[in-house]
Amino acid sequence: MSAQDVYLLKLYITGHTPRSAQAISNLQRICDQELADYQLQVIDVLEHPGLAEDEKILATPTLIRELPPPLRRIIGDLSNTEKVLLGLDLKPIRR
Amino acid sequence: MEVNHPVSPLVKLSTGIEGFDLIAEGGLPKGRTTLVAGTAGSAKTVFAAQFLAEGIRRHQQAGVFVTFEEPPTDIRRNLLSMSWDILQWETDGLWTFVDVSPIPGMEQIEAGNFDLGALLARIEHAIRKVGAKRVAIDSLGAVFSQFTNSSMVREEMRRLGAALRNMGITAVLTAERTQEFGEIARFGVEEFVADNVVILRNVLEEEKRRRTVEILKFRGTTHQKGEYPFTVLPDSGIVVIPVSAIELKQRSSDLRVSSGNAELNRMTGGGFFQDSLILVSGATGCGKTLMTAEFIAASITHGERCLLFAYEESREQLFRNASGWGYDFKRFEEEGLLKVICAYPETAGLEDHLIRIKSHIDGFKPRRVAVDSVSALERVATNRGFREFIISLASFVKQREIPGLFTATTANLMGGPSITESHFSSITDTIILLRYVEMLGEMRRGITVLKMRGSMHEKEIREFTIDGQGMHINAPFRNIIGILSGRPEFITPAEMERMGHLFSD
């Protein structure tokens, strides 16, 4: 598995809060830096509670890596980049 | 200055859990959240689920079940045995799960701050979807165990509580306790949902499990205080036995019914009262079961149904004994006038016995009830549990306004009271003592009416014999004293005369 895989990421947030904005911008930054090809969907559970039910989302923000398998779940505003990379099975390119 | 606050009194929402509404004086505070705390195995989940189930069954009120522990499939299966068809209710839009149970094998990494906004959104969505009035959340401890930051969880639960209140939802929130007595729940949860607290206990006492429910507090409204025993029945869930909440509103009747023995009718001043409780106490083998059989037969000869609970003998034994006195119990049963329930006390807990007795009485609707013997049930209960059982059983029978005859076996062969007697004597209307009397190296039997509420009765101790025609009550024992104390003594006619004169004027 490498950064060359196609990544399908879903980010669940609750409304347009500072925390949601934080998570989106953090994720955007990490993806731009680390991933060659990715697709990102942001889902607001206030608008789509059914989707949150299906995915059993409890905390927000929650990031789900749908592709490549296996499924991965990261919760929080993604401010801890190292943990995010760990969760996405990525080693930081620059250290 | 006069301040005019339009404060509406707190309304209660009937839970539908049998007996609970009685001790809660109507139900749970409506539009509020009640914390139901208990140790492992104290039936918290059943309470929470039953709160929803009865809402659907009795009031057509939809409910939302938020599960943090067991997945919905497990809950559906576990509760199907209670004849609660949750899947059907889900189809009918009366029950919705919010499944927050842990996902097996799912590892979750925490990378920064988060809250439980999604949980709140899902619960609100579920409530709107089915138009729920009731919400059950099971359990709080499991929410805390999923996250490392417990102050965040506490804050989010407070937010959830406020949201439920705004929507006018009546909710039950379960929480774990580590011990039966002590702090209400772990994680200091009572601070934010402490308006109403119910505690379920499952205490081991004298090697017997005893379940009790206690309403610790209802803010701004009343409830019965103290612990009340309850049981969990496999087919109907929690049933609370509201011992002291039972109202003494039985009417009193002047109608008399036959005891089944003409001489005993005379001794009691015309038979038992229609709505009275009769306690027959005596040592083993001295004629209690016979008296029960005569009581039953009297009912049946009038074409009235009678229900007998036998805890000492097997069916075969009992029927054989009855036929020995000339009563054909088998035929009585075939005619539909008699129903005999034989059970060994050890087959169930006392609460379960009580529930069964009640449901048999309500099912068969007898005109008379007999229990032979009540004291056999002492074996499966603690002293306190037995006292509650007796009171509860007695008031139940009284409310049906039918005569109930209970027998109690005394521990000593000659004289002596039993625990049953001491618990029973104040609530029974009639007490009949059967005693062995040793006379000239021979065991004879004596009978006396010790108490007959609301009526004159004979005070003498009479001798009785038993043969193939039943019980024959004869003349009083004249020259003998100390029968009831178990130390009979002969006295000479001269002595009797002297004693008679002592009280003459």
Boltz contact constraints between the chains, C-beta under 6 A:
constraints:
  - contact:
      token1: [A, 14]
      token2: [B, 117]
      max_distance: 6.0
  - contact:
      token1: [A, 14]
      token2: [B, 118]
      max_distance: 6.0
  - contact:
      token1: [A, 14]
      token2: [B, 121]
      max_distance: 6.0
  - contact:
      token1: [A, 45]
      token2: [B, 118]
      max_distance: 6.0
  - contact:
      token1: [A, 45]
      token2: [B, 121]
      max_distance: 6.0
  - contact:
      token1: [A, 46]
      token2: [B, 121]
      max_distance: 6.0
  - contact:
      token1: [A, 49]
      token2: [B, 121]
      max_distance: 6.0
  - contact:
      token1: [A, 49]
      token2: [B, 122]
      max_distance: 6.0
  - contact:
      token1: [A, 49]
      token2: [B, 125]
      max_distance: 6.0
  - contact:
      token1: [A, 52]
      token2: [B, 118]
      max_distance: 6.0
  - contact:
      token1: [A, 52]
      token2: [B, 122]
      max_distance: 6.0
  - contact:
      token1: [A, 53]
      token2: [B, 122]
      max_distance: 6.0
  - contact:
      token1: [A, 57]
      token2: [B, 118]
      max_distance: 6.0
  - contact:
      token1: [A, 58]
      token2: [B, 100]
      max_distance: 6.0
  - contact:
      token1: [A, 58]
      token2: [B, 118]
      max_distance: 6.0
  - contact:
      token1: [A, 58]
      token2: [B, 119]
      max_distance: 6.0
  - contact:
      token1: [A, 59]
      token2: [B, 114]
      max_distance: 6.0
  - contact:
      token1: [A, 59]
      token2: [B, 116]
      max_distance: 6.0
  - contact:
      token1: [A, 60]
      token2: [B, 117]
      max_distance: 6.0
  - contact:
      token1: [A, 60]
      token2: [B, 118]
      max_distance: 6.0
  - contact:
      token1: [A, 73]
      token2: [B, 108]
      max_distance: 6.0
  - contact:
      token1: [A, 74]
      token2: [B, 109]
      max_distance: 6.0
  - contact:
      token1: [A, 74]
      token2: [B, 111]
      max_distance: 6.0
  - contact:
      token1: [A, 75]
      token2: [B, 108]
      max_distance: 6.0
  - contact:
      token1: [A, 75]
      token2: [B, 110]
      max_distance: 6.0
  - contact:
      token1: [A, 75]
      token2: [B, 114]
      max_distance: 6.0
  - contact:
      token1: [A, 76]
      token2: [B, 110]
      max_distance: 6.0
  - contact:
      token1: [A, 76]
      token2: [B, 111]
      max_distance: 6.0
  - contact:
      token1: [A, 76]
      token2: [B, 112]
      max_distance: 6.0
  - contact:
      token1: [A, 76]
      token2: [B, 113]
      max_distance: 6.0
  - contact:
      token1: [A, 76]
      token2: [B, 114]
      max_distance: 6.0
  - contact:
      token1: [A, 77]
      token2: [B, 112]
      max_distance: 6.0
  - contact:
      token1: [A, 77]
      token2: [B, 113]
      max_distance: 6.0
  - contact:
      token1: [A, 78]
      token2: [B, 111]
      max_distance: 6.0
  - contact:
      token1: [A, 78]
      token2: [B, 112]
      max_distance: 6.0
  - contact:
      token1: [A, 79]
      token2: [B, 112]
      max_distance: 6.0
  - contact:
      token1: [A, 80]
      token2: [B, 111]
      max_distance: 6.0
  - contact:
      token1: [A, 80]
      token2: [B, 112]
      max_distance: 6.0
  - contact:
      token1: [A, 83]
      token2: [B, 109]
      max_distance: 6.0
  - contact:
      token1: [A, 83]
      token2: [B, 111]
      max_distance: 6.0
  - contact:
      token1: [A, 84]
      token2: [B, 111]
      max_distance: 6.0
  - contact:
      token1: [A, 87]
      token2: [B, 109]
      max_distance: 6.0
